[in-house]
Amino acid sequence: MTAFLPYGRQTIEDDDIAAVAAALRDDFLTTGPGVARFEAAFAEAVGAPHAIACNSGTAALHLAAMSIGLGRGDTVVVPSLTFLATANAVRYVGAEVAFADVDPDTGLTGPEQVLDAAARATGPVKAVFPVHLNGQAADSRAIAAALSPEVALVEDACHALGAGLRGGDMLMRPIGNCADAAMTCFSLHPVKAVAMGEGGVVTTRDPALAERAMRLRNHGIDRDPAGFRNRDLGFAADGTPNPWYYEMAEPGFNLRAPDLLCALGLSQLGKLPRFISRRQALAALYDDRLAALMPVVKPVPRVAWSGHARHLYAVLIDFAAVGLDRAALMRTLRDRGIGSQVHYTPVHLQPYYTDRYGSLALPGAEAYYARCLSLPLFPTMADGDVDRVVEALADVVGLQA
Ligand SMILES: *Cc1c(COP(=O)(O)O)cnc(C)c1O
């Protein structure tokens, strides 16, 4: 019996385990020097001056929303075809979501859809949260160019560690370098490119945003005497800072990533290029094998402006032509030991958001959702696993692979 193939899974190797074991013997399980070591390596990997580690991708989005100063009365454009957390982070800070549509084939939002959403918004748009779906970049550069410079971009790059975006000079830049965005958010959940268990990172070029994000992930605590407003509490009579004192100017949260998990993140990060190239090789195999199933099963098309991190291998299926609905198809694949998943049910259809904003028609997001299915893709898959998936899929849709 061959092993069950999930749609995604982590790749943990002996040196990752050794790195975590070593971290367990260190003095600090959390708030130690291992956090900064991981952050420096992450910043380097994506070409950003600042990386702030936190305990999930959701926390990264929340930190970004707080750090750029979003709040009640503000509106933020979020594509509907994403994980719940992108929109929820906007609500955490009391701002309102204006859902943008996406391209029906790529699932990515673009300048046109963002401007449509902004035109529908009831309040002033303060920010846009583009999502780099499946590991392919939304065109942040074009989105930024279409907006007035006061509108901040926060990229949800939870799928896109290792992806790239072409700049004005046509050269590919790593997602996370914040060439076009105020901040970029990553997840290190086990199904993502590298694993921390739970973990996240937000990157930025702006030292003030970095400092605010660091404070907000730790209750809003400021330990730098230079910023103390309360002289009586902060300083002794001779003017030296009191060693126990810290100050809070705005409340933050505990969104910290522990050293224990940063050790895993650091070890995994060294493997990112290898993991991504294996994902790309498997995706190329899928492209090749699936050509026989066109146009009933069609891989999500590539866009010219993006380097693809291949987080998910998503296909668009013409279920009417197959004569089988998606649930039945997924169950049949599961019975053959093959996992699959739907990324995502459009967030504007969630009861919380329809209650809040009424029902909204976003035909691109709905057309993508109606056809999409993510097939197994993770670095330890064998080439033969791709054949197995494609053969099973061919069988189920009644074609020859
Ligand atoms: C995974 C993911 C998140 C949330 O990340 P967590 O680490 O699970 O909190 C947010 N947005 C997208 C697009 C994701 O895929």
The ligand as an SDF file (V2000), in Angstrom:
LIG
                    3D

 15 15  0  0  0  0  0  0  0  0999 V2000
   -1.3660   30.4610    5.8150 C   0  0  0  0  0  0  0  0  0  0  0  0
   -1.9380   31.7580    5.4040 C   0  0  0  0  0  0  0  0  0  0  0  0
   -2.2150   32.7910    6.3100 C   0  0  0  0  0  0  0  0  0  0  0  0
   -2.1170   32.6170    7.7850 C   0  0  0  0  0  0  0  0  0  0  0  0
   -0.9300   32.0790    8.2270 O   0  0  0  0  0  0  0  0  0  0  0  0
   -0.8940   31.3080    9.6440 P   0  0  0  0  0  0  0  0  0  0  0  0
    0.5670   31.1200    9.8710 O   0  0  0  0  0  0  0  0  0  0  0  0
   -1.6220   30.0240    9.4300 O   0  0  0  0  0  0  0  0  0  0  0  0
   -1.5390   32.1800   10.6380 O   0  0  0  0  0  0  0  0  0  0  0  0
   -2.6590   33.9900    5.8120 C   0  0  0  0  0  0  0  0  0  0  0  0
   -2.8460   34.1930    4.5080 N   0  0  0  0  0  0  0  0  0  0  0  0
   -2.6190   33.2270    3.6010 C   0  0  0  0  0  0  0  0  0  0  0  0
   -2.8310   33.5100    2.1490 C   0  0  0  0  0  0  0  0  0  0  0  0
   -2.1740   31.9740    4.0170 C   0  0  0  0  0  0  0  0  0  0  0  0
   -1.9920   30.9960    3.1380 O   0  0  0  0  0  0  0  0  0  0  0  0
  1  2  1  0
  2  3  1  0
  2 14  2  0
  3  4  1  0
  3 10  2  0
  4  5  1  0
  5  6  1  0
  6  7  2  0
  6  8  1  0
  6  9  1  0
 10 11  1  0
 11 12  2  0
 12 13  1  0
 12 14  1  0
 14 15  1  0
M  END
$$$$
